[in-house]
C-alpha cells in the first residue's frame, strides 16, 4: 500500500500527495507519495506559526513538558517500525535507522526535562531600590530546514528545543526523506500541540525553503545542509535581521600515530569513514597516518573493508547500505575519478555493485598516496570514500589535520597522553575524539564546528538555549 502524506498547516493536513519517495536499496519500491508545497502554503504556514506564538510562548512548562514527553514515549515505543521506515527511505542500515530513532526519542525526553529547568537571574541594580531580572524568552517563529542524512535525529534536535523554549515552527525537511519528517510531526500533533505551533511544509528547497528565507515574519532559521545553501540562508537572514544558525559540511581528519592500538585505529577509521555509507557530516574522510604504522594500517583497513557486507538496508546482515540517490552516487564516482586524475592510488573499492534489486550500491573506496592539497582532501565528498595521507610525525599530522576550510570534528588514535592532550587543545575543530570515531556523538552535549562547518550557537544539550531564546533584562523600582 502506497502512503499518501500531506502537509500540516495551522493544525490541518493539506495538499495533494504527488511527490514520490523512492527506496535507494530498491528503486522499484515507492515508499510513499508526499505533498509538495508552493510559496503560498509556505506563507500560510508562517502566518499560522506567527498567530500561534503569543499563546504557546506563554504556555506553562507543564504543557510543553507533556507534549515533548509523550512524543518521546511514542517514538521509543515505535522505534523498530520508525527505524525500519527510515532505513527504507534513506538507505542506512536497520541498526543505524533504529539507533537514530532511539536518539530522537532521547532528545525529546531531554528537552521535556529542560522545560522544567528554565531559570533566570536577579541582581541588584547599581541604582538603590531597583531590581534587575534577566529572563529568557522564545525567539518567535523558527524556520527549521534539514538535510536528508539524519532524517529523524536532526529534525528532533531542532524541533525539541524550539518547542521547549516556547517557539513556534515552520519545518521544511529534505525532499529525499519526507516519511521520517511526517512521522515525527504526526506524533507531535497527536501529542497535543495547539494548532499552528508546528507546521510541516514538505517541498522543494528552492520554493518552500526560499519562501521561508524571504519572509520577514520568520524570526530565526536553524539550517543544516550544504555550504552552498548555508550561504544563501546567511545572506537572506541578514536582509531581514533574522537570527540564524548553520551546520554544514566537514572534511574531518582522523590522525593515527605510530603508538596507536592498531585494532582501535582500524575500528575508528572504518566506522568513522564508511558507516552510514560515509554520508555523515562527521565522517573521517581524511586518514592522516604516521610513517611507522602506515603500511600495517592500510593493509588492515583493506582487509576489514573486504569483509564488509554491502547490500539492501533492510537486510539485517547488511553493514553498509546504498548511497542515497543517483545524484549523490554520481558525485561519489566523480570524486573517485578526480582522485585518480590527481595521482592518488585507489587501494580498495570504488566500483558500482550489483545486488538483487536495483539500487545505488557502491563499494567503499580507499585512496592511498594522497596529499592534503588534492581536491579529494579539501572538498566534502559525502560518500563512502576516504583517503590516507602519510606524514612523518605528530607535528606534521596536526598541521595537516588543521589545514582545511572545515572544522566540525577531528580524531586521534594514540596511546600517548601527551599527544592526546596536545591534540585536544590544538585541533581546530568543534568536537575532538580520542581513540573514538569522529562520527557518533552524545545527544545531551553541544554539537557544532568551527570555520566553514558551522555558524552561530551550538546545537543540542543545554547550549541549544542560546539559539532558541532571547534574553530580556527588566528593571523594577519598587518605591
Ligand atoms: P542541501 O543544502 O542540499 O539541503 C539542505 C536543506 O536545504 C534541504 O531541506 C533543502 O531542500 C534545503 N534547500 C535547498 N535549497 C534551498 C534554498 N534556496 N533555500 C532554502 N532551503 C533550501 O544539503 P543536503 O544535500 O540535504 O545535505 C547534505 C549536506 O548536509 C552535507 O554537506 C552535510 O555535510 C551537511 N550536514 C551537516 C551536518 C552538520 O551538523 N554539520 C549534519 C548533517 C548534514
Boltz pocket constraint, residues with backbone or C-beta under 6 A from the ligand:
constraints:
  - pocket:
      binder: B
      contacts: [[A, 145], [A, 146], [A, 147], [A, 148], [A, 149], [A, 150], [A, 172], [A, 173], [A, 174], [A, 175], [A, 203], [A, 204], [A, 205], [A, 206], [A, 208], [A, 209], [A, 210], [A, 213], [A, 224], [A, 225], [A, 226], [A, 227], [A, 228], [A, 229], [A, 230], [A, 232], [A, 247], [A, 248], [A, 249], [A, 250], [A, 280], [A, 281], [A, 380], [A, 382], [A, 408], [A, 453]]
      max_distance: 6.0
